[in-house]
Amino acid sequence: LWRPAPGLPDPKPEYSKGEMVLYCRPGRPPINATIVQVDRTTVPPQYGVEREGVDGIVFTELDRLRPRQPAHAPAAAASAGQLQFRYVYSPAYRSVQHLFEQCQATHDPNSIARLLQQAPYHVDSLLSMYDLYRHMGENAYAEECLARALYCLEMGWHAAFDVSTANVRMDFELEENRAMFTALFRHTQALSRQGCHRSALEVCKLLLALEPDDPMGALMLLDYLALRAGRHGWLREFTANFEGSRSLALLPNYAYSCALARLRQAQEEAKAGAPAVDQPSALELAVQAVLLHPAAVPALLAKLREGGSGRDAHWDTLMSRKLFSSAAAGSTSLQHLLNIYAERSGLLWKPPDALQLLRTAACLASELASGATAAAAAKATLRACGGDGDSGVAVAAADVEAAALAAHGLRAEDWACVRRDAFPEAGENEFRHLRLHDFSDAVAQLPRDELNAAMADGGAEGVEDAIADMQEQLMLQQQLAMAGGGGGAR
């Protein structure tokens, strides 16, 4: 009779697909493995596991498996005084979850709808129907499904799970926890669409606090929500003090959003009659953002032209300069972030003062990149953008000269070197799990025959992926079309 080695964790009654386990072997130490298949049609159930360092899948029974927590989760959290939480399925709920997985295998979303009639508060079914209703344009039904999912998740909270603190954590790698992250992300977007930007910002903060590794892309939303909520000072402070694996100031959305936040902050200070503060101006921050990520300007311009702005001839002249005509992200990761930023926050640059700031910064950055001195660059920028122009907003000569002096210390090649260090050209897109359509307010209006074809591709999960792929291709094609010549004077 085979027995596991002493000192291993106690066994669990069953495991789920995607769960990390220890695979026990006779006379040898256990190895890390991940469950990739579960067959409960046999007695006893069979679990297909992928073992670290070993090719192929091996099927085994329950007695050879032991639970394994991710190395970064409980120990690290406990040492920092943080509490780690996870959802635990009751036997009744797990049986419904098994039925849901069977419904997914039927490739028919109607089977999930029928399951909801029997289990109206099954979270994964509600989130699947939310996605489907959103793609069909049935927003009222979609919001009802999301509200029910959030209610069910909240009813399962432990008494010590206090979301008002920053000391609670949930591991996204655990399958039972993923519905919580998905529901909060969907709720953040729904609140923003309803105009509740401050509430959306707080929910987004919670999403990031639960898992600082940010598996859902909350950092791609925080800057937009902070600007919409009027939290300009908080955004700049958060960008400067964020403790993570990457500096936020190097991300394109934060580089440009901090410039826009400084513009709004300065306007608020002037309106309140507050004394001047010694800190970089909005133009200085915008010039640095353009030099760091010049490819963001054509992407933003393409988004603005969709809404009827940025169609004047001087923009075409500006985009023909070397800094922008040869601008390329280089890194697939950076290009993906630029697409997300343009789609999510592009219209924040539509107001005349913001558009004038972007134009002045782009003009000054292009002059500096061409090798002009600070004085010459400031003079050429004032000649091109100093008048009111189409925006009705005058450019202050002192601001332009100060921005030119501040940015003149580094050449365009130096900024490009910083960009390449932050986003190496080699390698895969590390943000490929963030889908473009998840950061868009555009309502899906796909033809019914295409929607039916997407449904035929595979279950509710297949519907979401298939329609998302179609939407992302349409968005990228539209951005390329607008950037490539959709914007002469009209």
Salt bridges, closest charged atoms under 4 A:
GLU14 OE1 - ARG40 NE 3.42
GLU14 OE2 - ARG94 NE 2.97
GLU19 OE2 - LYS12 NZ 2.40
ASP131 OD1 - ARG186 NE 2.93
GLU144 OE2 - ARG148 NH1 3.83
ASP171 OD1 - HIS72 NE2 3.78
GLU173 OE1 - ARG178 NH2 3.74
GLU176 OE1 - ARG86 NH2 3.27
GLU176 OE2 - ARG94 NH2 3.68
GLU202 OE2 - ARG198 NE 3.14
GLU202 OE2 - LYS205 NZ 3.30
GLU268 OE2 - HIS232 ND1 2.98
GLU269 OE1 - ARG262 NH1 3.70
GLU306 OE1 - LYS303 NZ 3.52
ASP316 OD1 - ARG305 NH2 2.74
GLU343 OE2 - LYS303 NZ 3.21
ASP353 OD2 - ARG264 NH1 2.47
GLU367 OE2 - ARG321 NH1 3.15
ASP390 OD1 - HIS314 NE2 2.98
ASP390 OD1 - ARG359 NH1 3.97
ASP414 OD1 - ARG411 NH2 3.57
GLU428 OE1 - ARG432 NH2 3.45
GLU430 OE2 - ARG246 NH2 2.93
ASP438 OD1 - ARG186 NH1 3.84
ASP438 OD2 - ARG435 NE 3.52
ASP438 OD1 - HIS437 NE2 3.36
ASP441 OD2 - ARG344 NH2 2.51
GLU464 OE1 - HIS135 NE2 3.09
GLU464 OE2 - ARG186 NH2 3.70
GLU464 OE2 - ARG435 NH2 2.69
GLU464 OE2 - HIS437 NE2 3.69
ASP465 OD1 - ARG435 NH1 2.82
